[in-house]
């Protein structure tokens, strides 16, 4: 059987009797566990509440400070902590006592005097359960990541970046201040795909996303809007700050070719910038429309440049039965 030390499995042994504690510790070390010991329930709780707490615990029922069941309840009350598999050691054999121990939060129990191989088998059961939980958490996190991130580039997807605009707009209405939005479009990207192939185009998109993220602040949101278009939600930024960030992004994208399997590919980007200020806050639709108009202006002016939207007039300021004007994102 593979030694558990290869996965550095740690176990807490909480036992007030020094002879029993050393005996259990010796067994566990022989089986490849890393052992942490405590002589009372208070010390055991401190160990289990530490940052790098063991994931397995063997607790004696009767201990000074906190008894085993009380310790179980305290551990289970901390739902924000990683799960600890708890095995109670007890000399009690009455069914009511054993049920009380399980109801307190213990996962299993072993009556004294115990057989060493039975202890080993029960700990292996606990380890399998912990491994299963770890795999389920990893699968859940992977599904959550896939639901919120663009599959190709790994940055926020369209839904998440739109939600970020809504969130920042709500914050602005509550607290005032300003909000910036940058729409970035790669220039002549179709030519990249046609000349170098779609795999090279994918490499360009991934590298551009990386460079944009490196330019942004940790609390800004960088997302893929669709195709070769990106959005950057610039939290608490005025026109000067949003334009400065857009210019950094533009320069970084154009600074050096992207290395692909088809060879180096040079690429530039045009950026449209708009700002929602406290005097005239813009909602999500208005921000997107204004940023798209600014991007269209940057394209008209020759590409590889940054343009700021003129003072935006909220599209809902005057009732109209006409359909909203189409976005100019087609002119790229």
C-alpha positions in Angstrom: 0.0 0.0 0.0 1.3 3.5 -0.9 2.6 5.4 2.0 0.4 8.4 2.9 3.5 10.5 3.5 3.7 10.9 -0.2 0.7 13.3 0.0 1.9 14.7 3.3 -1.2 13.7 5.1 -1.5 15.3 8.6 -3.4 14.0 11.5 -4.2 15.6 14.9 -4.1 13.2 17.9 -5.7 14.7 20.9 -5.4 12.5 24.0 -4.7 13.6 27.6 -3.1 10.2 28.6 0.6 10.4 27.5 1.0 6.7 27.1 -2.1 6.3 24.9 -1.1 9.4 22.9 2.4 8.2 22.2 1.0 4.8 21.2 -1.4 6.2 18.7 1.3 8.6 17.4 3.7 5.7 16.9 1.1 3.8 14.9 0.3 6.8 12.7 3.9 7.6 12.0 4.6 4.0 11.1 1.8 4.2 8.5 3.2 7.4 6.9 1.1 10.1 8.5 2.5 13.4 9.8 1.3 13.7 13.3 0.4 16.7 15.4 -0.5 16.1 19.1 -2.5 17.9 21.8 -2.9 16.9 25.4 -6.2 18.7 25.9 -9.3 19.9 24.1 -8.3 23.5 24.2 -5.0 23.0 22.5 -6.7 20.7 20.0 -9.2 23.4 19.1 -6.4 25.9 18.6 -4.6 23.5 16.2 -7.8 22.8 14.2 -8.6 26.5 13.9 -5.1 27.3 12.6 -4.5 28.2 9.0 -2.8 25.0 8.1 -4.9 22.7 10.2 -4.8 18.9 9.8 -7.6 17.4 7.7 -7.9 14.3 9.9 -8.3 14.3 13.7 -8.3 11.4 16.3 -9.9 12.8 19.4 -10.3 11.2 22.8 -13.8 11.6 24.3 -12.6 12.5 27.8 -10.1 15.4 27.9 -9.4 18.5 30.0 -10.6 21.8 28.6 -13.0 20.6 26.0 -14.3 17.0 25.7 -14.3 15.3 22.3 -18.0 16.0 21.5 -17.7 19.6 22.6 -14.7 20.0 20.4 -16.6 18.4 17.5 -19.4 21.0 17.9 -16.9 23.9 17.9 -15.2 22.6 14.8 -18.5 22.1 12.9 -19.7 25.6 13.8 -16.9 27.0 11.6 -18.5 26.5 8.2 -15.9 28.8 6.6 -13.1 26.4 7.4 -11.9 23.3 5.3 -13.6 20.1 6.4 -11.9 18.0 9.1 -12.7 14.3 9.3 -13.1 13.4 13.0 -12.7 10.0 14.6 -13.7 9.8 18.3 -11.9 7.3 20.6 -14.0 6.4 23.6 -14.4 3.8 26.3 -18.1 4.3 26.2 -20.1 1.5 24.7 -23.7 2.6 25.3 -25.6 3.3 22.1 -26.9 6.6 23.4 -23.4 7.8 24.1 -22.2 6.8 20.7 -25.1 8.4 19.0 -24.5 11.6 21.0 -20.9 11.6 19.8 -22.0 11.3 16.1 -24.6 13.9 16.5 -22.0 16.3 17.9 -20.2 16.2 14.5 -17.9 13.2 14.7 -17.7 11.2 11.5 -16.8 7.9 13.1 -15.9 6.4 16.4 -13.7 3.6 17.8 -14.1 2.0 21.2 -11.2 1.4 23.5 -9.2 -0.8 23.6 -9.1 -0.6 19.8 -7.4 -2.7 17.2 -4.6 -0.9 15.4 -5.5 -2.2 12.0 -9.1 -1.2 12.5 -7.9 2.3 13.3 -5.8 2.3 10.1 -8.8 1.1 8.0 -11.1 3.8 9.4 -8.6 6.5 8.8 -8.2 5.3 5.2 -12.0 5.6 4.9 -11.7 9.2 6.1 -9.0 10.0 3.7 -11.1 8.7 0.8 -14.0 10.9 1.8 -11.7 13.9 2.0 -10.2 13.1 -1.4 -13.7 12.8 -2.8 -14.7 16.2 -1.3 -11.5 17.8 -2.7 -12.3 16.5 -6.2 -15.9 17.7 -6.0 -14.8 21.2 -4.9 -12.2 21.3 -7.7 -15.0 20.3 -10.2 -17.3 22.9 -8.8 -14.6 25.6 -9.1 -13.9 24.5 -12.7 -17.6 24.8 -13.6 -17.8 28.2 -12.0 -14.7 29.4 -13.8 -16.0 28.1 -17.2 -19.4 29.9 -16.5 -17.7 33.3 -15.8 -14.6 33.3 -18.1 -14.0 33.3 -21.8 -12.9 29.8 -22.9 -10.1 31.0 -25.2 -8.5 33.9 -23.4 -9.3 33.1 -19.7 -10.5 36.6 -18.9 -14.1 37.6 -17.9 -16.7 36.7 -20.5 -19.4 39.0 -22.0 -21.9 38.3 -19.2 -19.5 39.0 -16.4 -18.1 42.3 -17.9 -21.7 43.5 -18.5 -22.5 42.7 -14.9 -19.5 44.7 -13.9 -20.8 47.7 -15.7 -24.2 47.3 -14.0 -22.4 47.0 -10.6 -20.3 50.0 -11.0 -23.2 52.0 -12.3 -25.2 51.1 -9.1 -22.2 52.0 -7.0 -22.0 55.4 -8.8 -25.6 56.2 -8.1 -25.1 55.4 -4.4 -21.8 57.0 -3.8 -21.2 59.4 -6.6 -17.9 59.6 -8.4 -17.2 58.5 -12.0 -16.9 55.4 -14.1 -14.9 54.7 -17.2 -15.5 52.2 -20.0 -13.0 51.3 -22.7 -14.0 49.4 -25.8 -10.9 47.8 -27.6 -11.0 46.4 -31.1 -8.1 44.7 -32.9 -7.3 46.4 -36.2 -7.7 44.3 -39.4 -8.0 41.1 -37.3 -9.7 39.3 -40.3 -6.4 39.8 -42.2 -4.6 38.0 -39.4 -6.9 35.0 -39.6 -6.8 35.0 -43.4 -3.0 35.3 -43.6 -1.7 33.3 -40.7 -4.6 31.0 -39.9 -7.2 30.8 -37.1 -4.8 29.1 -34.7 -2.5 32.1 -34.9 -5.5 34.4 -34.5 -6.3 32.5 -31.3 -2.8 33.0 -30.0 -3.1 36.7 -30.8 -6.3 37.0 -28.9 -4.9 35.2 -25.8 -1.7 37.4 -25.8 -3.7 40.6 -26.2 -5.9 39.6 -23.3 -2.8 39.0 -21.2 -1.3 42.3 -22.1 -4.5 44.2 -21.4 -4.9 42.5 -18.0 -1.3 43.4 -17.1 -2.1 47.1 -17.9 -5.3 47.2 -15.8 -5.6 47.7 -12.1 -6.6 44.8 -9.9 -10.1 46.2 -9.3 -10.8 47.0 -13.0 -12.6 44.3 -15.1 -11.2 43.2 -18.4 -13.5 41.0 -20.5 -14.0 39.7 -24.0 -17.0 41.4 -25.5 -17.1 39.2 -28.6 -14.8 38.2 -31.5 -11.8 40.6 -31.4 -13.5 43.1 -29.2 -12.8 43.7 -25.5 -14.2 45.8 -22.7 -12.4 47.3 -19.8 -14.6 48.6 -16.9 -12.5 51.3 -15.2 -13.8 51.7 -11.7 -13.8 55.2 -10.2 -12.0 56.8 -13.1 -12.5 60.2 -14.8 -11.8 61.0 -18.4 -8.1 61.6 -17.8 -7.6 58.3 -16.0 -9.6 56.2 -18.5 -7.8 57.8 -21.4 -4.5 57.1 -19.8 -5.3 53.4 -19.3 -6.6 53.1 -22.8 -3.4 54.6 -24.2 -1.3 52.2 -22.1 -3.3 49.3 -23.5 -2.9 50.5 -27.0 0.8 51.0 -26.7 1.3 47.6 -25.0 -0.6 45.8 -27.8 1.4 47.4 -30.5 4.7 47.3 -28.7 6.0 44.0 -30.1 4.7 41.2 -32.3 2.8 38.2 -30.9 4.8 35.0 -31.2 2.7 32.2 -32.8 3.4 28.9 -34.3 2.9 30.5 -37.7 5.5 33.2 -36.9 5.5 36.6 -35.3 2.3 38.6 -35.9 2.1 42.4 -35.5 -1.2 43.8 -34.3 -2.6 47.1 -33.3 -5.8 48.1 -31.6 -8.2 51.0 -31.6 -9.9 52.1 -28.3 -13.1 54.0 -27.6 -13.4 55.6 -24.2 -16.4 57.0 -22.4 -17.0 58.2 -18.9 -20.1 58.4 -16.7 -19.7 61.2 -14.2 -21.7 62.2 -11.2 -23.4 65.1 -13.0 -24.7 62.9 -15.8 -24.5 59.2 -14.9 -24.9 56.9 -17.8 -26.5 53.4 -17.6 -25.0 50.3 -19.1 -26.7 50.8 -22.5 -25.7 54.4 -22.7 -22.1 53.6 -21.8 -21.8 50.9 -24.4 -23.3 53.1 -27.1 -21.0 56.0 -26.3 -17.9 53.7 -26.2 -18.9 52.2 -29.5 -19.3 55.7 -31.0 -15.8 56.6 -29.7 -14.3 53.4 -31.1 -15.9 54.2 -34.5 -14.3 57.6 -34.4 -10.9 56.1 -33.6 -11.3 53.8 -36.6 -12.2 56.7 -38.9 -9.2 58.6 -37.7 -6.8 55.9 -38.9 -6.9 53.1 -36.3 -4.2 52.4 -33.7 -5.4 55.3 -31.6 -7.6 56.2 -28.7 -10.7 58.4 -29.0 -12.9 59.8 -26.3 -16.6 60.0 -26.7 -18.1 63.4 -26.8 -20.4 64.4 -24.0 -23.0 61.6 -24.2 -26.7 62.4 -24.3 -28.6 59.7 -22.4 -30.6 57.7 -25.0 -33.6 57.6 -22.6 -33.7 61.3 -22.0 -36.4 61.9 -24.7 -39.1 59.4 -25.3 -39.0 58.0 -28.9 -40.9 55.4 -30.8 -37.9 54.8 -33.1 -35.7 51.8 -32.9 -32.3 52.7 -31.4 -29.6 53.4 -34.0 -27.4 50.3 -34.8 -24.0 50.2 -33.2 -21.1 51.0 -35.5 -19.0 48.1 -34.4 -19.2 46.7 -37.9 -16.8 49.3 -39.2 -13.5 47.7 -37.9 
